[in-house]
Amino acid sequence: MTTRVLVTGLGTTSPVGGDVTSTWSALLSGQSGIDTIKHDWAGDLGTQIAGEVAVDPSDVLERVKARRLDRSGQLALVAALEAWADAGFALGDGDGDGTDPERVAVALASGIGGVQTLLTNYDALKEKGPRRVSPLAIPMLMPNGPAASIGLAIGAKAAVHTPVSACASGNEAIAQGIDLIRLGRADVVVVGGTEAAVHPLPMAAFGQMMALSKRNDEPDKASRPWDKGRDGFVMGEGAAVLVLESEEHAKARGATAYAEAAGAGITADSHDIAQPDPAGLGATRAMKRALVEAGLEPSDIAHINAHATSTPLGDVAEAMAIREALGAAAERVVVTSTKSMTGHLLGAAGALESVATVLALRDRVVPPTINLDDPEEVGLDLASTKRDLPEGDLAALNNSFGFGGHNVAIAFRSV
């Protein structure tokens, strides 16, 4: 019998809120977190807008602790501490619930890692010499730094992992957490993603790829998935974390579950390093595999939080993939893209959108896709306004796709 994996804790810090409650409220109200970048360097860029976090991590973390982490690590720790407490655990697992630290793991992803630390220290090296490079630069810039800091904070001793699969990274971490529990390697896994790449070099690089929206005069209208006027994605930053737990362990300690993390599908396009397969074949296979692993039929899916980044090619390819994966059932599925409000959090995107998917199942309501003024005819029920979901057993998918042809779909089921 397959072990059931439950979601027992949630945490996030995002462009629309500093925690889960404020983020979810903003998403349901259609509030955009996109604004003009609050740094002088942005004036030299073609794209001068982004989704910076609503609450700076330095306002939450102790100053000494924050200074030892890259911004990506700071964001991750803020989200992880919220999720860990939300699940009913104490730091160091000193609350006497019997959880064995050797059965606790972390899978915390990042698409780019500690890029701000890397570039800041390179600037210091060039301008002031090697003695001005921070002795903490390596642990701060390494991609596994955020995962390691979370593992230290909660006392995880089973394993600490860092999936790096571009914009599919956050969902891949969730898939890895499901596997760790089902393989019997852990009872509790803290999973999610983090990203802090609102910095001139990544912004300039994405700009040179013609990937970013240049709607600088209307920041809140720049991210517009499936709209005919879309001209690229908007960079976002933040982190999101879910606590996954075996049903047996959760019941033993009396934990409350948000949803079941029922299955995952992972594939590769093998098509292009940056462009999606125009037919969405890899994305189709990922969704189909997630359904099989979860024991679900296409008709069971009531909602999809789509990857839909607001790029001309990607949005259409994903719509094709959804229709192919679900067949006739696709017409009855409420589809949304919360990136219309948060922007694209790269390696944290899948984790943040999985949090939104879980809450949509719990509250039976789907956040809107804002800025959907002139939608493409993609053959899907796109939620341009907040939409209610029916009563009864529900299931939903969250899709994430990344440069390199990475595709990950996660299936969640209501509890």
N, C-alpha and C positions, 0 to 999 in steps of 0.2 A: 504494500500500500504506500502511495506517495505521501511523504510528509507535507502537511499543510504549513505554509509560511505566512505569518500574520504581520501586518504593519501595526506596531504598538506605540510608535513615537514619531513626531514630525518636528522639524525645525527649519527655519529659513531666514535669510536676510536678503532682500531683493530691491530692485529699483522702485517698487511700489509700497514697500513696508519693511519694518525692521524685525518682524517676527511673523509667525504663521497667521495669527489672528488679523493683523493689519494688512498683510499681503493678500489673504483670501478676501477680506472685505473690499479692498481696492479692486481686485480682479472682478468680483461680482458687480461692482458699480461701474466698471468700464473706465477706470482711471488710468491714464498713461503715466509711466515713469520716465519718459524720454524728455530730455531738456538739452539746452546748450551746455557744452562741457565747461565746467567751472575751473579752467586752467588757462593761463596765458598762452601756452604752446598751441592750443587748438586753433588759434587764428591763422596759422600757416597751413592748415589742412583743408582739403577739399570738402571733407565731412567734419562738421564741428558740433555734432550732436551725439549723445549716447545715453544709456540708462545707467547712471551711477546710483549706488545704493542709497536708499532713503535715510538710513541711519549709519553713520560712519562707525566702523568697528572700534575705533579708538574711544568712542563714547560708551562702549559696552565692556571692553576688556580692561583689565588692569594694565597700567602703562608699561610696567616692566615686561609683562607677558607679551603685550602687543609688539614691543620693540624687537623681540626675538623672532618674530614671524614676518614673512612676506605678507603683503596685503591679501593674497589668495589664502594663506594660512589663517590670517585673522578672521576672514569671512567664514571659512570652514569651521573654525572653532566656535564662533558665535552660534552658527546653525546647529552644530553637533551638541553643544551644551544644552540648547533649548530642547532638542529631540530627546536627549538622554534623560533629562528631567521630566519631559512630557511622558515618557514611557514608564516613569516611576522608579528610575534608578538613581542612586546617589553616586557621586564621584568616588572612584576607587572601589565601588560596589561594597560600601561599608554599611548598607542598610539592613543587613541580616536576612535577605530573601533567599540566600542559599545559592546564588548564581556563582559558578566557578569561573574566575578570570581566564582560566585556560580553555573555556568554552565560549569566550567572547572574542569576536574578530571585527576588523574594520576593512571596508573596501570603499575608499574615497578617491574619486577621480579628478583629473584636471586635464584640459586639452592642451594648455600651454605651460602651466606651472608658474614658478616664481619669476616671471619675466621682469617685473618691476625691480626686484632686487638685482637681477643679472645686469640690467641696463644701467641702473644707478651706480653700481660698483664699477662697471666698465668706464663710465664717465669719470668716476673718482680716480681710477687708475690712470687714465689718459691725462687728466688735468692736474693731479696732485701727486701721482706716483703710487707704487705698490703698498707703501705703509698706510695709506688711507683707505685701503680695501678692508671691509669689515671681516673680522675673524669668524663671524657667523654667516658669511655670505653663502657658503655651500649648503649648510642645512636649511637656510632660508629659500634658496633658489631651486633646490632639487624638487622634481615633481612630486615625490613621495613625502615631502615635508609636511603638508597639511594632514595627510593620513597618519603620519607618525605622531604629530602633535595630539591628534585626537586619541590615538591608541594610548599615549602616555596619560592623557587626562582621565580616561575612563578605566585604565588598567587592563586593556585588552591584551591577552597573551596567546590566543589561538593563532592569529595571523593578522598582518596588516598589509593590505594590497593597494595598488594604485593603477587602475586601468587608464591607459592613454590612447584614446581612439577618436581624437578631434571632437567634433560636436556630438558624437554618440557616447562619449566617455561616461557621463553621469548615468545613463541607462545601463551601460555595460557593467558599472559597479553594482547596480541593483541586481542584474542578472547573476553576477558573481556571488552576491550575498545569498540569493535563492539557492544557488548550487552548493555553497558551503554548508548550509543547513540541511539540504536534502541528502548530501553525501555524508552527513554525520560528523562533519569536522568542527561545527560550532552550533551552539544553541541560540546565540544572539549575534547579529551582525549589524554594525552601524554602516550604512551605505549612503552614497550621494555624490555630489560633485561641487567644485568650486572654481571660480575664475575671476581674475582681476587684471584684465588686459586693456583697460581704458588708459592707454599710454601712447605717446606720439608714434613710436615705431610700429607696433601692431596696427594702429589706426591707419598709418600711412601705407603699410603693406597691403592691408585689405583694400584700401582705396585704390592702390595701383592695380589691383586685380579687378577693379570696377565692380566690387561686391557690395559696397556700402551705399545706402541712400544718401543723396545730397540735398534733401529737402530741409536745408538749414533754417529756412524762414518759418517753417511749421513743424517743430520737433515732435509735437504730440500726434501729428498726422503722418509721420514719416514711415512708421512700420505698419504696413497694410497688406497682410497676407491675402492672396487670391484676388485682390483688387486690380483692375486693369491699369491703374495708375502707379503700381508699385515699381520702385526703381532700385531695390537692393535692401539688404537687412540693416538693422541698427545694432551697434555693439552694446551689450549690457554687461554688468558685473554682478556678482553675488554668489550665494551658496545655498544649497538645500540638502537636507539630511533626513533619512528615514531610518527608524530602528526596525529591523526585521527579526522575527523570533519564531521558533518552532511553536506550533500550537500546543504541544505538550508542556513546554517550558512556560509559555504565557499563562496557560490555565493553572499550572501549579502555583504561580505567584499571584493569581487573581488579576492579571493585566486585562485592560480593555483594548480591543482591536478596532482600528479604523476600517480596515479592509484586508482581504487576502491578496498577497502577491502570488498570483496563481501560476504564472509561467513567463518564459522569455523566449524570443527568437532572435538569433544573431546570424547575419550573413554578410557577404562581401560582394560588391558589384563586379570587381575586376574589369572596370570600364575606363576610368580616368581618375587622375589624382585629385581633381577638384570638381569636375562636372558630374552630376548624377546620371545614372543610366536613364536616358530619355524615356524609356518604356517603364521605368520603375520596377524592373524585374527582381532586383535584390531586395527592395523594400517589400514587395509582394511576398516573397519567400519568408522574410522575417516575420511578417504578421501571421502568415499561415503556420509557421513553426510555433509562434507564441500560443496560438489557439490550440494546436495539438498538444503542446506540453501542459497547457492549463485544462485540457479536457473540455474545451468550449467549442460550440458551433458558431458560425458567422451570425446566425440569428440571435445568439445570446448577447451580442455586443450592442449596447445602447448608446455609447459615446466614445469618441476618439479625440484625444488632445493631440493634434497633429504637429509634426515638426515645422511645417509651413513657415519659412523664415522671412518671406516677402521678397524672394528673388524670382525673376521671370521664369526660369526653367524649373527650379526646384518645386515650387508650389503645384504646378501642373503635373509634374511627374509623380508626386506623392498622391495626388487625387486619382490618377490613373491606377496607381498601385492599390489604393484603398478599394476602388471599385473591383479590381481583379481579385483581390484577396477575399472580399466579402460577398462578391457576386450580387444577386438580387437584394440581399439583406443590407447592402450599403445605402440604399435609398432611405432606410428607416433609422440610420445612425446620425446622431447629432454631433457634428464635427466643429471644433473650434481651434484657434491658435492664440494662446495667451501671450505669444511673442509680440502680438500687436500692441500690448501694453508694457511688457517688460523689456522688449528688445531681445536680442539673441545672446544668451549667457554662455555660449560655446560649450566647454566641458561641463558646465553646471546646468545647462538647459534641460536635459532629460530629467535630472533630479528635481528641479523646480516644477517642471510640468507633471512629473509623477505625483508630487505633493498635491498639485491642483486636481489631478485625476482622482486621487484617493478621496479628496474632500468633495469632489463632485458626486462620487458614489455615496458618501456618507450623508450629504445634505440633499442629494437628488436634484441638483441644479448645476447647469453648465454655464461658465463665464462666457461673455460675448467675445467675438472677434470685432474689435473696433476698427474704424476707418474702412469698412467694407462698403464703400459708396457705390461702386460700379463693378460688381463681382464678375469674375470669369464664369463661363458656363462649364462647370466641372462635374456636373451630375451628382453633387453631394448636397446634403442638408446643412449648409453653413450657418452657424449661429451668429447672426449679426446683432442679436440682442440676447440677454440672459434667458435661458431656457430651462424649464422644469423637466425632470426625468420621471418616469412612471414608478409606481410602487412595485414591490416584489423583488425577486432576485435580479440583480443587474451585474453586468460586466463591462469593462472598458479597456481600451488600448491607449498606450502612450508611445508615440514613435519618435525616434531620434536617428538622424543620419549625419555622417561626417565626411570631411575630406579624406581621401584614401579609399572611399567606397564602403565605409563602415555603416551597417544598418542594424539597429536594435529596436525591437518592439517588446514592450512589457504588457502583460495582461493582468488586470486587477479584477477581483470579484468582491461584491458587497458581502458583508457579514451581518 
